[in-house]
């Protein structure tokens, strides 16, 4: 059986490694993949957003099943295009991927169907937004409407910061057309939880919860990044809260999308804030999160391809989705200077005994040598019986991966340990 995975980051590496456990799969192609993924799949140098080339490749290589992992191709309609060729896919159609593709859409959906989220206002012109910020509660959250590589959200602690954020999005277009509309949102406080879920548009099966660490430096200091590490499960996410989320957020979201004729199939990511008034949605993603995937999939005991096919075929209710009763920790190793300017091209050395635990995101192969080629270079994951052991084991494994300008946070999981 031939599988195609669209994407080329750590998330895709985690998906590919889990798919490889299925013995029916004879070939996995990664489009484009990366230098590290090349150890586990055949990498094809095609942009994840080049839908025509992706479709031609799938047709010419008789692909049996496709996994479209990143947000951009999903929002562009990659699943629709492949489905038209008769190739079954994991991932939502374009009309459903809008739940991540437009923050204005998702906020309005939540308001319309009574799904708990932060209070907000939407603006399409600069002056109206600036006038509103004269009296808006501070701190506040400014969000660009469209996709912005995970960077389209600014938390403004002062009125001046809020105005500067709106100007940068709407006037300076730092996120391009994504900032043509902005959402000004109530600032919520409480523990954050990421919950990825499998869904076939009828049934929702939440995966193990996780806790991301967005800031670049220890103690949650420094700039926001794409994520410097994760632990799973998230100790703040109790069974009581999980039951409440299923009733108030997860099922209502799927039902709302169905009512809007935007049935969602694939992985729906719920970014939650556990406030004093209960769980609220901060954001939806239309795909697996990164680096959450690197702790959630290693805990999956069921066959990933079987579960993915069930979301496509609408048979998730009859499919077993089982997770290990264990803990996982992923530490991201980045290039010094990330998320701003950094140097790349340094050789990466990974000891043989930890290769299975490393998910490569930003790397290239040059003359057979693996070199760093991105900000977030790789994730190192450990699975153990307890959270403490998983954290210790992940950091022990980190010592067995080296490249010249590597840096990583030393406190991944600290907050989770404090919650226990």
NUDREN-605631 format. One record per residue (C-alpha): x, y, z. Coordinates in steps of 0.05 Angstrom, whole numbers, plus 5000, padded with zeros to 4 digits. Layout:
NUDREN-605631
<u=X | v=Y | w=Z>
...
END
This chain:
NUDREN-605631
<u=5000 | v=5000 | w=5000>
<u=5028 | v=5068 | w=4980>
<u=5018 | v=5128 | w=5026>
<u=5032 | v=5201 | w=5012>
<u=5042 | v=5251 | w=5069>
<u=5039 | v=5324 | w=5049>
<u=5085 | v=5368 | w=5092>
<u=5156 | v=5371 | w=5117>
<u=5162 | v=5385 | w=5191>
<u=5168 | v=5350 | w=5258>
<u=5093 | v=5336 | w=5259>
<u=5098 | v=5300 | w=5192>
<u=5158 | v=5260 | w=5217>
<u=5117 | v=5237 | w=5277>
<u=5059 | v=5218 | w=5231>
<u=5105 | v=5179 | w=5184>
<u=5139 | v=5142 | w=5241>
<u=5072 | v=5121 | w=5269>
<u=5046 | v=5100 | w=5200>
<u=5108 | v=5057 | w=5189>
<u=5084 | v=5011 | w=5245>
<u=5030 | v=4986 | w=5196>
<u=5060 | v=4927 | w=5158>
<u=5012 | v=4934 | w=5099>
<u=5045 | v=5000 | w=5080>
<u=5099 | v=4986 | w=5028>
<u=5119 | v=5058 | w=5011>
<u=5112 | v=5126 | w=5044>
<u=5125 | v=5189 | w=5004>
<u=5135 | v=5256 | w=5039>
<u=5121 | v=5319 | w=4998>
<u=5169 | v=5354 | w=5010>
<u=5193 | v=5320 | w=5073>
<u=5262 | v=5341 | w=5099>
<u=5332 | v=5313 | w=5109>
<u=5313 | v=5277 | w=5173>
<u=5247 | v=5249 | w=5146>
<u=5288 | v=5219 | w=5088>
<u=5309 | v=5163 | w=5137>
<u=5236 | v=5141 | w=5142>
<u=5203 | v=5160 | w=5076>
<u=5219 | v=5177 | w=5004>
<u=5223 | v=5253 | w=5001>
<u=5197 | v=5288 | w=4939>
<u=5218 | v=5362 | w=4930>
<u=5148 | v=5391 | w=4920>
<u=5120 | v=5450 | w=4958>
<u=5062 | v=5431 | w=5003>
<u=5021 | v=5486 | w=4970>
<u=5034 | v=5465 | w=4898>
<u=4969 | v=5427 | w=4891>
<u=4974 | v=5412 | w=4816>
<u=5042 | v=5379 | w=4824>
<u=5019 | v=5341 | w=4886>
<u=4958 | v=5315 | w=4848>
<u=4999 | v=5294 | w=4788>
<u=5049 | v=5258 | w=4833>
<u=4992 | v=5221 | w=4869>
<u=4961 | v=5200 | w=4803>
<u=5026 | v=5178 | w=4770>
<u=5049 | v=5138 | w=4831>
<u=4981 | v=5105 | w=4844>
<u=4977 | v=5131 | w=4915>
<u=4926 | v=5091 | w=4957>
<u=4917 | v=5142 | w=5013>
<u=4940 | v=5213 | w=5026>
<u=4951 | v=5250 | w=5092>
<u=4949 | v=5325 | w=5084>
<u=4981 | v=5351 | w=5147>
<u=4995 | v=5427 | w=5144>
<u=4944 | v=5483 | w=5147>
<u=4962 | v=5518 | w=5081>
<u=4946 | v=5461 | w=5033>
<u=4884 | v=5443 | w=5073>
<u=4857 | v=5515 | w=5069>
<u=4875 | v=5517 | w=4995>
<u=4834 | v=5454 | w=4981>
<u=4886 | v=5399 | w=4974>
<u=4838 | v=5345 | w=5001>
<u=4784 | v=5367 | w=4951>
<u=4833 | v=5363 | w=4893>
<u=4859 | v=5294 | w=4912>
<u=4789 | v=5268 | w=4926>
<u=4767 | v=5289 | w=4856>
<u=4821 | v=5241 | w=4830>
<u=4791 | v=5185 | w=4872>
<u=4847 | v=5186 | w=4924>
<u=4820 | v=5180 | w=4995>
<u=4850 | v=5231 | w=5044>
<u=4859 | v=5246 | w=5117>
<u=4841 | v=5318 | w=5129>
<u=4783 | v=5367 | w=5121>
<u=4757 | v=5395 | w=5055>
<u=4770 | v=5468 | w=5040>
<u=4701 | v=5490 | w=5064>
<u=4715 | v=5457 | w=5132>
<u=4788 | v=5479 | w=5138>
<u=4762 | v=5551 | w=5142>
<u=4754 | v=5538 | w=5217>
<u=4828 | v=5552 | w=5220>
<u=4835 | v=5592 | w=5156>
<u=4792 | v=5649 | w=5182>
<u=4791 | v=5670 | w=5255>
<u=4732 | v=5715 | w=5240>
<u=4694 | v=5654 | w=5214>
<u=4711 | v=5612 | w=5276>
<u=4694 | v=5667 | w=5325>
<u=4627 | v=5680 | w=5291>
<u=4613 | v=5605 | w=5290>
<u=4624 | v=5601 | w=5365>
<u=4580 | v=5662 | w=5378>
<u=4524 | v=5635 | w=5334>
<u=4523 | v=5566 | w=5366>
<u=4538 | v=5586 | w=5439>
<u=4607 | v=5553 | w=5443>
<u=4646 | v=5585 | w=5500>
<u=4701 | v=5632 | w=5477>
<u=4730 | v=5700 | w=5493>
<u=4689 | v=5763 | w=5478>
<u=4712 | v=5797 | w=5414>
<u=4701 | v=5850 | w=5360>
<u=4719 | v=5844 | w=5286>
<u=4747 | v=5903 | w=5246>
<u=4758 | v=5913 | w=5172>
<u=4785 | v=5985 | w=5175>
<u=4841 | v=6014 | w=5216>
<u=4807 | v=6076 | w=5244>
<u=4749 | v=6036 | w=5274>
<u=4797 | v=5988 | w=5307>
<u=4840 | v=6045 | w=5336>
<u=4777 | v=6081 | w=5362>
<u=4754 | v=6017 | w=5396>
<u=4821 | v=6008 | w=5429>
<u=4814 | v=6076 | w=5464>
<u=4766 | v=6044 | w=5513>
<u=4776 | v=5969 | w=5505>
<u=4797 | v=5929 | w=5567>
<u=4873 | v=5920 | w=5572>
<u=4910 | v=5872 | w=5565>
<u=4877 | v=5850 | w=5500>
<u=4892 | v=5801 | w=5444>
<u=4899 | v=5822 | w=5372>
<u=4892 | v=5768 | w=5318>
<u=4901 | v=5771 | w=5243>
<u=4842 | v=5737 | w=5209>
<u=4880 | v=5689 | w=5163>
<u=4938 | v=5641 | w=5168>
<u=5004 | v=5672 | w=5191>
<u=5050 | v=5613 | w=5205>
<u=5024 | v=5611 | w=5276>
<u=5050 | v=5681 | w=5289>
<u=4987 | v=5722 | w=5275>
<u=4969 | v=5733 | w=5349>
<u=4995 | v=5790 | w=5392>
<u=4980 | v=5797 | w=5466>
<u=4981 | v=5872 | w=5480>
<u=4995 | v=5892 | w=5552>
<u=4983 | v=5967 | w=5541>
<u=4938 | v=6010 | w=5497>
<u=4998 | v=6033 | w=5457>
<u=5020 | v=5961 | w=5444>
<u=4949 | v=5944 | w=5421>
<u=4947 | v=6002 | w=5372>
<u=5016 | v=5986 | w=5346>
<u=4995 | v=5913 | w=5335>
<u=4933 | v=5934 | w=5296>
<u=4974 | v=5982 | w=5254>
<u=5027 | v=5929 | w=5239>
<u=4973 | v=5881 | w=5214>
<u=4925 | v=5927 | w=5178>
<u=4971 | v=5983 | w=5154>
<u=5041 | v=5952 | w=5148>
<u=5012 | v=5884 | w=5127>
<u=5065 | v=5845 | w=5166>
<u=5022 | v=5783 | w=5155>
<u=5001 | v=5801 | w=5085>
<u=4927 | v=5796 | w=5068>
<u=4917 | v=5755 | w=5132>
<u=4914 | v=5822 | w=5168>
<u=4860 | v=5854 | w=5124>
<u=4811 | v=5837 | w=5180>
<u=4831 | v=5834 | w=5253>
<u=4798 | v=5805 | w=5314>
<u=4806 | v=5844 | w=5380>
<u=4793 | v=5794 | w=5435>
<u=4784 | v=5791 | w=5510>
<u=4847 | v=5770 | w=5547>
<u=4833 | v=5704 | w=5583>
<u=4874 | v=5675 | w=5640>
<u=4883 | v=5603 | w=5664>
<u=4920 | v=5540 | w=5645>
<u=4923 | v=5526 | w=5570>
<u=4908 | v=5458 | w=5543>
<u=4915 | v=5429 | w=5472>
<u=4867 | v=5373 | w=5454>
<u=4874 | v=5341 | w=5385>
<u=4815 | v=5300 | w=5363>
<u=4798 | v=5250 | w=5309>
<u=4730 | v=5262 | w=5277>
<u=4691 | v=5235 | w=5218>
<u=4640 | v=5291 | w=5221>
<u=4594 | v=5252 | w=5268>
<u=4637 | v=5221 | w=5323>
<u=4692 | v=5259 | w=5361>
<u=4748 | v=5219 | w=5393>
<u=4794 | v=5265 | w=5433>
<u=4867 | v=5245 | w=5437>
<u=4910 | v=5251 | w=5499>
<u=4913 | v=5324 | w=5522>
<u=4979 | v=5362 | w=5520>
<u=5013 | v=5425 | w=5545>
<u=5053 | v=5468 | w=5497>
<u=5110 | v=5516 | w=5515>
<u=5107 | v=5574 | w=5466>
<u=5159 | v=5622 | w=5493>
<u=5231 | v=5616 | w=5469>
<u=5265 | v=5620 | w=5538>
<u=5261 | v=5587 | w=5606>
<u=5208 | v=5613 | w=5654>
<u=5161 | v=5629 | w=5595>
<u=5204 | v=5689 | w=5576>
<u=5225 | v=5713 | w=5508>
<u=5188 | v=5715 | w=5442>
<u=5131 | v=5670 | w=5421>
<u=5153 | v=5611 | w=5378>
<u=5120 | v=5554 | w=5342>
<u=5130 | v=5514 | w=5406>
<u=5192 | v=5495 | w=5446>
<u=5166 | v=5431 | w=5476>
<u=5105 | v=5393 | w=5501>
<u=5083 | v=5343 | w=5554>
<u=5024 | v=5296 | w=5553>
<u=4976 | v=5286 | w=5585>
<u=4963 | v=5356 | w=5612>
<u=4952 | v=5349 | w=5688>
<u=4904 | v=5409 | w=5689>
<u=4857 | v=5372 | w=5642>
<u=4818 | v=5328 | w=5690>
<u=4764 | v=5277 | w=5672>
<u=4711 | v=5326 | w=5697>
<u=4737 | v=5381 | w=5651>
<u=4743 | v=5332 | w=5593>
<u=4670 | v=5311 | w=5601>
<u=4650 | v=5384 | w=5603>
<u=4690 | v=5400 | w=5540>
<u=4658 | v=5342 | w=5502>
<u=4588 | v=5368 | w=5521>
<u=4600 | v=5443 | w=5514>
<u=4654 | v=5449 | w=5461>
<u=4674 | v=5387 | w=5421>
<u=4607 | v=5358 | w=5400>
<u=4574 | v=5427 | w=5392>
<u=4631 | v=5448 | w=5345>
<u=4622 | v=5386 | w=5300>
<u=4546 | v=5397 | w=5300>
<u=4555 | v=5471 | w=5284>
<u=4600 | v=5455 | w=5225>
<u=4548 | v=5404 | w=5199>
<u=4493 | v=5456 | w=5205>
<u=4535 | v=5504 | w=5164>
<u=4545 | v=5449 | w=5111>
<u=4619 | v=5446 | w=5128>
<u=4625 | v=5375 | w=5155>
<u=4694 | v=5367 | w=5186>
<u=4733 | v=5302 | w=5177>
<u=4805 | v=5292 | w=5200>
<u=4841 | v=5321 | w=5260>
<u=4807 | v=5380 | w=5294>
<u=4852 | v=5415 | w=5345>
<u=4821 | v=5451 | w=5404>
<u=4864 | v=5503 | w=5437>
<u=4831 | v=5514 | w=5505>
<u=4838 | v=5561 | w=5564>
<u=4813 | v=5534 | w=5631>
<u=4785 | v=5599 | w=5660>
<u=4750 | v=5610 | w=5727>
<u=4684 | v=5609 | w=5688>
<u=4701 | v=5542 | w=5655>
<u=4737 | v=5519 | w=5592>
<u=4737 | v=5566 | w=5532>
<u=4763 | v=5559 | w=5461>
<u=4824 | v=5603 | w=5445>
<u=4832 | v=5574 | w=5375>
<u=4815 | v=5518 | w=5328>
<u=4866 | v=5485 | w=5282>
<u=4844 | v=5442 | w=5223>
<u=4902 | v=5393 | w=5232>
<u=4951 | v=5361 | w=5280>
<u=4989 | v=5411 | w=5323>
<u=5064 | v=5417 | w=5323>
<u=5097 | v=5399 | w=5370>
<u=5036 | v=5368 | w=5405>
<u=5036 | v=5311 | w=5354>
<u=5105 | v=5291 | w=5377>
<u=5079 | v=5272 | w=5446>
<u=5008 | v=5250 | w=5428>
<u=5022 | v=5199 | w=5372>
<u=5077 | v=5162 | w=5410>
<u=5023 | v=5146 | w=5462>
<u=4974 | v=5119 | w=5409>
<u=4969 | v=5043 | w=5414>
<u=4918 | v=5034 | w=5358>
<u=4940 | v=5031 | w=5285>
<u=4942 | v=5103 | w=5259>
<u=4923 | v=5086 | w=5187>
<u=4862 | v=5047 | w=5210>
<u=4839 | v=5107 | w=5251>
<u=4853 | v=5156 | w=5195>
<u=4814 | v=5114 | w=5145>
<u=4755 | v=5112 | w=5194>
<u=4752 | v=5188 | w=5194>
<u=4750 | v=5187 | w=5118>
<u=4698 | v=5131 | w=5114>
<u=4653 | v=5155 | w=5171>
<u=4664 | v=5093 | w=5213>
<u=4700 | v=5123 | w=5273>
<u=4645 | v=5102 | w=5322>
<u=4662 | v=5028 | w=5307>
<u=4738 | v=5037 | w=5309>
<u=4780 | v=5027 | w=5371>
<u=4824 | v=5087 | w=5388>
<u=4868 | v=5068 | w=5446>
<u=4923 | v=5108 | w=5481>
<u=4975 | v=5083 | w=5530>
<u=4966 | v=5102 | w=5603>
<u=5035 | v=5134 | w=5603>
<u=5068 | v=5203 | w=5599>
<u=5108 | v=5236 | w=5544>
<u=5154 | v=5295 | w=5540>
<u=5183 | v=5328 | w=5477>
<u=5240 | v=5379 | w=5480>
<u=5250 | v=5421 | w=5418>
<u=5322 | v=5435 | w=5397>
<u=5326 | v=5500 | w=5358>
<u=5379 | v=5542 | w=5323>
<u=5407 | v=5597 | w=5368>
<u=5372 | v=5663 | w=5353>
<u=5305 | v=5631 | w=5335>
<u=5251 | v=5657 | w=5327>
<u=5290 | v=5715 | w=5298>
<u=5356 | v=5711 | w=5260>
<u=5394 | v=5646 | w=5264>
<u=5450 | v=5610 | w=5226>
<u=5443 | v=5542 | w=5193>
<u=5484 | v=5491 | w=5156>
<u=5515 | v=5458 | w=5218>
<u=5521 | v=5382 | w=5220>
<u=5470 | v=5346 | w=5264>
<u=5494 | v=5284 | w=5300>
<u=5442 | v=5237 | w=5328>
<u=5465 | v=5176 | w=5369>
<u=5436 | v=5111 | w=5342>
<u=5402 | v=5093 | w=5408>
<u=5357 | v=5156 | w=5405>
<u=5341 | v=5158 | w=5330>
<u=5272 | v=5128 | w=5341>
<u=5256 | v=5184 | w=5390>
<u=5277 | v=5243 | w=5345>
<u=5228 | v=5280 | w=5300>
<u=5264 | v=5324 | w=5251>
<u=5233 | v=5390 | w=5228>
<u=5286 | v=5437 | w=5199>
<u=5342 | v=5398 | w=5167>
<u=5372 | v=5382 | w=5099>
<u=5417 | v=5328 | w=5072>
<u=5482 | v=5351 | w=5038>
<u=5527 | v=5297 | w=5011>
<u=5495 | v=5248 | w=5059>
<u=5507 | v=5294 | w=5119>
<u=5446 | v=5319 | w=5159>
<u=5450 | v=5394 | w=5173>
<u=5405 | v=5443 | w=5208>
<u=5363 | v=5485 | w=5159>
<u=5310 | v=5518 | w=5201>
<u=5293 | v=5552 | w=5267>
<u=5262 | v=5493 | w=5302>
<u=5308 | v=5437 | w=5281>
<u=5281 | v=5375 | w=5316>
<u=5242 | v=5347 | w=5375>
<u=5267 | v=5294 | w=5423>
<u=5211 | v=5253 | w=5456>
<u=5210 | v=5204 | w=5514>
<u=5152 | v=5160 | w=5537>
<u=5153 | v=5135 | w=5609>
<u=5107 | v=5112 | w=5665>
<u=5107 | v=5180 | w=5701>
<u=5114 | v=5252 | w=5680>
<u=5177 | v=5261 | w=5720>
<u=5211 | v=5202 | w=5687>
<u=5188 | v=5225 | w=5618>
<u=5219 | v=5294 | w=5629>
<u=5284 | v=5266 | w=5656>
<u=5289 | v=5215 | w=5599>
<u=5276 | v=5268 | w=5545>
<u=5332 | v=5312 | w=5572>
<u=5379 | v=5251 | w=5576>
<u=5364 | v=5238 | w=5502>
<u=5376 | v=5311 | w=5484>
<u=5448 | v=5302 | w=5507>
<u=5456 | v=5250 | w=5451>
<u=5437 | v=5299 | w=5396>
<u=5486 | v=5354 | w=5377>
<u=5495 | v=5410 | w=5327>
<u=5538 | v=5473 | w=5333>
<u=5487 | v=5527 | w=5350>
<u=5434 | v=5485 | w=5386>
<u=5392 | v=5515 | w=5441>
<u=5332 | v=5489 | w=5480>
<u=5291 | v=5505 | w=5541>
<u=5313 | v=5470 | w=5605>
<u=5245 | v=5474 | w=5639>
<u=5197 | v=5436 | w=5593>
<u=5145 | v=5403 | w=5638>
<u=5161 | v=5445 | w=5700>
<u=5092 | v=5476 | w=5702>
<u=5059 | v=5408 | w=5692>
<u=5099 | v=5379 | w=5751>
<u=5076 | v=5437 | w=5795>
<u=5003 | v=5421 | w=5778>
<u=5008 | v=5350 | w=5803>
END
